[in-house]
Amino acid sequence: MRTEKAFKYLNEVRFMTLSNWSVGSILSDKVFYKDGFKLEPIGNLILRNRDKEILEDDKAYKQVTIKLYGKGVIQRGDELIFGKHIGTKNQFRISEGQFIMSKIDARNGAFGIVPPELEGAITTQDFLSYNINTEKILPEFFNLITGTKHFAELCQKASSGTTGRQRVDEKAFLGFRIPVPNIDKQKLIINEHQKLINEANTFEESAKHLDEQKDLYLINELGLRKTGANKSKERFYTVNFENLGRWDVWNSSVSFQATKYKFQEFGSVILGKPKYGANTKAVLKKSDVRYIRITDINEEGHLNEEFASAQKVEEQYILEDFDFLIARSGNTVGKTFLYRNEIGKAIYAGYLVKYVLNQELVDPYYILYYTKSAPFKEWIASNQRISAQPNINGQEYLSAPFIIPNLEVQKRIASELSRIYEESRNMKVEALKRRKHAQEVFESAIFNVD
């Protein structure tokens, strides 16, 4: 029996809905704008900034970098740079409220609005900056448009070159057309979006407050007193002997003193010796044994949902319930993790050190939370060696000063901190949900979203 197939050789496209007069663009464009919005070429909405700056050797300048995926325009580095240390002397000066993008990384969302703190900063010709025509489009609305996935796709379509160094074709980019409601409609959309963002900000502020409460609660419960003055700048100072956590110059920089309990060394609550993890080469995707790296651990000491699996399983690296891990090198030095069996069989990376806690003396969760606190982080900052990268070896961690009250007190403190951590985590989740919802509401107002 003959089967008939229908082929479609012609596609109909309304001229007013075209964002770019290109067959490739038309056929690949899966986003449809809602009717009733005027489509304006981007070139009608922004005007290239050509405010040139010839750098002077003895003048200090702010430089700019743009985060990928629409995450903002920020200052490069923490310090101003003198002109004599900058190779390219002919640059451009940018102003608050301008739209700016990276020629190379625009396809990856490297664009945004210049914030007030970058007024007068300089950029090379690899950054394109523009003044926004506020009679046609509000900067806030343009900022929202540039934050959509569709806008990033426009930048990708306007980019050409090798895979690693694709640059935006400015003429093609300015030729793309985007929907521009009238100013009153823009204001309504902006206000609705800001209302939802304010809800997200409220949850984030609550989470921030709870995060601050973690340290305050622990410090108060343990009777730690912050001295305030930086004694390292003084020639002479006195310390009560019974309050010493260790007998060395660490005490010249520490700002916490014990008034209720005594400091004791971390090594006093450890069974056996520190053990280093497996070499990172022992990683393969096909295995039922997890491979824990420091990048798999978040700031709260939890694992991310996905992490690598191990190629070789050597018994000495297999973790047991309540094994305690500390990072010994890199920017994450001092980061900690408490392993639990419910995550599945796992081994750990070589830049992590394993300690077996004496659970007759310490509650494992108390130790975990203590290592997330200001007193422990201060010790990390004072003791890490800065060479090619920060590091503290496994043996050195044994001398870290800890406050170890009795088990009953430890468990009570750990239980309360666990509650605060969970509440903070829930607040952050709600904030993310509302930010995502705000983006969805904005896009549904502009695009025909299925």
N, C-alpha and C positions, 0 to 999 in steps of 0.2 A: 504494500500500500504506500503510495507516494505521500511524503510529508512535505508540506509547504512551509517555507521559512520567510518571515517578513524582515526585510532589511531597510534601515532608514539611512538615507544618504544626505539628507538635509536637516540641519538644525535651525530652528527659528529663534532669534534673539532680539528682544526689544532694544532699539538703539539707545533709548534713554537710560537703560539699566546697565549699559556697558561701562566697566571701570577702565578699560584700556582697549584701543583698537588694534587687537592682535589676535590672530586665529588661535595661537597656542594658549593665550590667556583666556579667550572665550571658552574653548573646549575644556580647559582645566579648572575653570572657576566654578566651584561648587557652592559658593555663597551667594544668596540672593537678597538684595536690599528690599525693605518694605516700600510699597508704593507711597507716593506723596512727599518723598524727600528729594530735594534737588541734588543731583550728582555734580560735584565740582572737582575740577582737576586740582590736585594737591598744590600745583604751582600757583593757583589763584588764591590760596589760603596762607601761604608762607612766602617770605621774601628772604633771599640769601643774605646773611650777615657778612659784610666785607670790611669790618672794622679791624684794620691791620695793626699789629703791634711789633715794632722792632725792639728786640730785647736788649737791655742795657746790662753790662756785667755786674754792676754794683746794686742793681735793683732786685728785690725778692718777688717771686711770682707764685701764684697758685696754679697747679696743673690739674687736669681733669681726666677722669676715667669713667666709663659708662658700663654699668653692670649688664649682663646678658638677660634676655627674656623680660625686658621692661621693668627691671628691679631698681632703676634709679640712676641718677647722675651724681657722682661724688668726687671729692678731692682725691687726687693721687698722692698717697703718703700723708703723713701727719704734719710735715714741716713745709715751710715755704722754701723755694729753690732759687738761689741767685742765678742771674742770667749767665754768668761766666761758666756755670756748670751745665748749661743747656746748649746742646749742639746746634739745633735749628734756631736761627735768630729771627727769621721772618715767620711770625705766627699771627693768630687772630684772637681778639679779645671778645669774650662773650658776656652777656648780661642776663640778669634774672628774668625768667619768663620766656626765654627763647626756647625753641625746639632744637635739639641737637642729636646727631646720630653719628655712629662710626661707619665710615665707608666700607670697612672690611667686615665688621660684625653686625651690620644692620640686619642681615638675613637671620641672625640669631637673637633678634630683639634688643640690640644695643642702641637704644634711643630713649629719649625722655625730655622732660622740661627742666631747664636750668634753675636750681633752687637759689634762694636769696644769698646763702653763704658763699656761692660761687660767682657772685657779681665781680666782674673785672678779671676773672681767671683767663688763662690763655690755652689755646689749642693749636695743634698742627693742622696741616691741610688734609690729614686723614680723618678729621672730624668736620662734618658739615653742620653749621648752625644757621638758624633762620629766625627772623622776626615773624610773629603771627599776626595776620590781618584780623584784628579783633572786631572789625565791622561785619565780618562774615562768620567768624567762628571764635568761640570763647576758648581761651587757653585750657581751661579745665575740661571742656568737651573734647578738644583736640587731644589732650593727654589721655582721655578715656578711649578714644578711637585708636590711638597708637598702642594701647595696651591689649587690643584684641588679637586673637590668633590670625584673623583675616589680614590685619595690617602687616603682621610679620610675613605672611605669605606674599603680600605685594612686594615687600623688600626682597624676598627671595627671587621673585620673578624679575626684579630689576637688577639682579646681581649677575655678574659674569666673571669668568676667569677660572683658574684652577681650583680644585676642591678646597684647598687650604687657604687660598688667598682671593676669594671672590669679592670683588668690590662693587658697590652700588653704582649703576649708571644713573647719574643724577637726572638727566633729561627724561629717561624712561620713568624714573620714580615720580618726578613732578607731573608726568602726564597721566598717571593713574587718577581715577575719579573716585571720590568717596562721598557718602551721603551727608548732606549738611542741612539739618532742619533750620527753621528760622530761629532767631536769637531767643525768643520767648520759649519755644519748645526745648531748645538746648538747656535753658535754665531749669525747666521742669525736670528734665532727665537728670541733670546734674544734682538737683536737690534730692530727688528720690534716691540716687546712688549714694549721696553723702549721708543721708539718713541711715541707710543700711551699714555704711562704713562706720558711722558713729556707734552703732550697736556693737560692731566688731571691736572697735577701740575700747568700749566699756569693758568687754570681757578680757581684753588684753591688759588693761590697767588692773583689773581684779587679779589676774594671774601674776602680774608684776608685784602687786602688793603681797600676795601669798608667798612668792619666791623670797621676798625680803623677810617675811615672817619666819621662814625656815631657819635662817641664821640667828635671828633675834631670839627665837624660842630655844634653840640649842645653847646659845651663849648664856642666856639667863638661867636655864636649868643646870648648867654645869658650873655656874658661878665664875665665868670668865670675865675679866675686866679689861677693857680696851684702854691702854695707857694714853693714847692720843698723840703724844709727842714722838717725833722720830729721833730716838736716842742715838742712832748711828751718827748723827751730826754733832753730838756732844763729846767733849774730851773725856769726861768722867761721869759715871752714873752708878747708882746702886740698885741691886736686885736682891730681894729676899731669897736666901739660899733654898728654902723649902719650896719655893715657887718655880725653881729652875726645871725646865724640861730636859735640858742637856747642858753639858759643861763645855761650851765653846762660843765662838763669836756669833752664832745664830741669835743669841740673846740680845745682841746689839741692834737687831732689826725687827724682832718680833714685837707686836703691839698688843699681845694678849697675855695676861697674867692670871694664874689660877688662884682663886681665893677660897674655894669650897672643897675642891679635890686637888690632888697632886698630879702633875704630869708624870707619865711613865712611857717607856719606849715601846713602839709597836712590836718589836721583837719579843717582848715579854708575854705576848698573847698568841704567839705563833708556834706551831708544832713543826719540827724538822727545819729544813733549809729552803730558801727560795728556789724555785725551779723555773727555768726559761722555756719558752714555747718552741713549736716546730718551725722549721724554715719555711718562708713564704712560697717557696717553689713547690711545696707539697700541696698543690691546689688543683682540683679537677672537678668538673661539674657533675660527674656520675659517681655518686657515693651517698650512703645514708648517714655519713658522719659529717657534722657541721664543722666549719673552720672559722673560728672567731677572730676577727681583726679589730683593731681599735676603731676603724671607720664604721663598724657595725654597732658600736655602742654609743648611745646618746648621752647627753649631759646628766640625765637622771639615773644612769646606770642600767637602762633597759636596752635590749637588742632591737635593731631595726627588723622589719618583717622578713627581708630577704638578705641572706648572707651566704658566702661560698661553702662548698662542700670539699672534703679532703680526699686526696688521692691515696695517700698512705696512712695507715692507722698504726702508730707506734704506741704501745701501752703506756709509756712514760708521759705521753702528752694528753692522754684521755682524762677529761675532767670528771671530778666526782662532786656530788651534791654539796653545796655551800663552799666550794673552792673560791678563793678571792683573787682577782686579777688586778694588777696595776700596770699602766703603761710606763715604760722606762725611757723612752726617747721620742724625739720629734715635738711638734707643736702641741701634741696631746699628752705630754708627759704629766703623770699624776692622775690621769683619768682612771676610774675604777669600775669594776663590774663584779657582781656576785652571781656565780653560776648556779642554776637550779636544774635538776634532772628533767623537768617537764619540757624543756626546749629540745630535748633529744640528745643523743650522744654527740660529743663535740671535743675537738682539740683546739689549741690556741696558738696564736702567732708568736714568732720569736722575739718581738719587741714588747711582749707582755710577760710579766712575772707572776707566777702562781704562789700563793701562800695558803697553808692549811691553818685555819683559825682554831684555837683551843676553845671549843664551845662550852667548856666548864667555866671559862672565865669571861667570855664575851658573847653577846648576841650578834650574829652575822649582819643583820640589818642595821644595827646600831653602828657597827664599823663602817658599813657602806655609806650611811648618811653622814657620819662624822667626816669622811673623806670628801664629801661634797660641800663642806662648810668652809667659812672664811679662815679659821685657824689653820686647817690643814693646807688650804690653797696658799696661804701666806708662807708656810714652811716650804712648799714646793717652789714658790717664786724665789725664796732666799737660798735654796740649796741646789738648784739645777745648774749644771755646767753648760756654758754657752761656747760651743766650738763650731763644728759644721752644723750641728743641730743641738737643741737642749737635751740633756740626758741626766738621769739619776739611776745608778745601778741598783740591782735587787738587794744587795747587802746594805746599801746606804738607807734604803727605806726602813730597815729594821730599827734605826735610831730615831725615826720620826716621833715627835712627842704627841701622845694621845692622853685624853682624860678618860679613864676607865672606872666609872662608878660600879656599884654592885649590879648583878644581873637583873634584879627587879627594877632598878632605876633605868638601866639600859633598855629593857623591853618596853617600859612605859614611854620613854622618849622616842624609841623607834616606832611605836604604834601611833603616837601623835604626829610624828613627821610623815609617816606613811599616809595618814589622812590628809595632811596639808599637800603633799606631793600629788595625790590623786585628784584633789579638788583643783589644784593649779593646772594639772594636765587636762581636766575636763573643760576648764575655762579656755585654754588654748585651742582645744578641739572646736569649741563653739565659736571662737573668734574666726578660725579658718573656714568654718561652714558659712558664716555670715559674709565673709569676704568673697567666697566663691559664689554665694547667692547674689551678692551685689553685682558681680561681673555678669552673671547669667541674666539678671534683670535688665542691665544695660544693653547687652547684646540682643536680647529679645525685643527691645524697643527699636533697634536699628535693623536687625537682620530677620529674615524669615527662618527662625530656628525650629528644626524638627525635633 
